[in-house]
Amino acid sequence: MVAKLKQIKQQLQQRCHEPIPVVGKCLQQVVTGYYNYHTVPGNLTSL
């Protein structure tokens, strides 16, 4: 998990000059993937 967060941080630093909608779409994909991986029926309130 720590390695993935470091990778995401590096990508964000590289994307800091890109338009906000492009960065937002990238972050949306990361967060959606996280929730899809960790979601268990009945666990939504914990997330």
Phi, psi and omega in degrees: 000317181296319180297320180294319178296323177295321178296318178296317179300318179296318178297319179296321179295324178288331184267006188298341180258004177277160179299148183303318179300326179292315178295319179298321179294320178298313180295324179298320179295320180295312182293319178298317178297320178299311181294322178296324181287319188265354183285129175235141180308127181088359183259003186298323181294331178288328180282000000 
